[in-house]
Amino acid sequence: MNQVHFSTRPIILAFLMSACFARILGATEKTYSPKNGDEIEVLSLVLQSEVGTNKWTKRDLICFSVGQMDPSPKLVRTLRQQNLNVCSSAEWPKKFNCGFEVQMQFVSLDTSLSARVRAEVQDLREINAGEGHIAVRSRDGEYSLRKIDGKWAISGYVPST
């Protein structure tokens, strides 16, 4: 009986290793990496607008996602260099340190002309404090952005009904 157990060990190890690699590969598929600087600039403008509109301070840590995917570490670093206090939405369940979350989704993007981004903002403070079980949606709407003379600018915001 011990002989059978030891002979199956390499098979079990191979299975476990392939499961781990599949998990790693699956995780990278769920990471959003911008294709170009235009996408970064558009996301940055939307986040900056939400910070200002919601009157968040520089101390408020904002979790965010793009297209229901976690942002790449490089994108998070780039946005932090633009003085945005952000982290991946995936970090929140580990630390409960984000007061707010912004879930963004590109509706359309023509890097030479315009973009539309849906943004949903959720307040996580009650959950963090143990006083609530569901995030409170504080804003939901769609941003319109235009590229004029090579620079992106927000041209409008329409709240969802």
Summary of the structure (lengths in Angstrom):
residues: 161
radius of gyration: 20.3
end to end distance: 66.6
largest distance: 75.8
contacts: 442
relative contact order: 0.14
helix: 40%
strand: 35%
